[in-house]
Amino acid sequence: MIANTPKPPYYAVIFTSTRTEGDQGYAEMSKRMVELAAKQDGYLGIEAARNEVGVTVSYWKDLESIRKWKANAEHLQAQKKGRSDWYGAFKARIALVQRDYGFDR
């Protein structure tokens, strides 16, 4: 599903990762984080895809909203578990979206 974002400017957090072997609760935590993020002030939407490399892009109203999401207590626990168990590697990038365009069929 493509996120229905507002007119720019807004921010994108681009999270790319490689996974370790096994699930050990990853699917449940991932679903919970999507649900929890959607309840945060400033959240605008999310898009994700996974193959060898997973890419999740979440959209936010401003940098303060991103800071608050990163500091959310339950999200901090998921981050810790990701580092210890689920990710072989990851990178997070924050970008200002200045322009977007597209179409729907």
WORATA-V821817 format. One record per residue. N is the residue number from 0. D_FIRST is the distance of its C-alpha to the first C-alpha in Angstrom with 1 decimal. Layout:
<<N | D_FIRST> <N | D_FIRST>>
This chain:
<<0 | 0.0> <1 | 3.8> <2 | 6.4> <3 | 9.1> <4 | 12.0> <5 | 15.6> <6 | 18.2> <7 | 19.4> <8 | 21.0> <9 | 18.9> <10 | 18.4> <11 | 16.0> <12 | 16.9> <13 | 16.1> <14 | 17.0> <15 | 17.9> <16 | 19.8> <17 | 21.7> <18 | 22.3> <19 | 25.7> <20 | 26.6> <21 | 25.9> <22 | 23.5> <23 | 26.0> <24 | 23.6> <25 | 20.7> <26 | 18.0> <27 | 19.3> <28 | 19.7> <29 | 16.2> <30 | 14.9> <31 | 17.6> <32 | 16.9> <33 | 13.3> <34 | 15.1> <35 | 18.0> <36 | 16.3> <37 | 14.7> <38 | 18.3> <39 | 19.7> <40 | 21.2> <41 | 19.5> <42 | 16.0> <43 | 13.4> <44 | 10.0> <45 | 8.5> <46 | 6.6> <47 | 8.4> <48 | 10.0> <49 | 13.6> <50 | 16.4> <51 | 19.9> <52 | 18.4> <53 | 15.5> <54 | 13.6> <55 | 12.0> <56 | 11.8> <57 | 12.4> <58 | 13.6> <59 | 16.9> <60 | 19.5> <61 | 22.4> <62 | 24.0> <63 | 25.7> <64 | 22.4> <65 | 21.5> <66 | 25.1> <67 | 25.0> <68 | 21.8> <69 | 23.4> <70 | 26.6> <71 | 25.2> <72 | 27.5> <73 | 25.0> <74 | 22.8> <75 | 26.1> <76 | 26.8> <77 | 23.5> <78 | 24.3> <79 | 27.8> <80 | 26.7> <81 | 24.3> <82 | 27.3> <83 | 29.7> <84 | 27.8> <85 | 24.2> <86 | 24.0> <87 | 26.3> <88 | 25.3> <89 | 22.8> <90 | 22.6> <91 | 21.1> <92 | 21.1> <93 | 20.9> <94 | 20.5> <95 | 21.2> <96 | 18.8> <97 | 21.4> <98 | 19.6> <99 | 16.3> <100 | 15.7> <101 | 13.7> <102 | 13.4> <103 | 11.6> <104 | 13.4>>
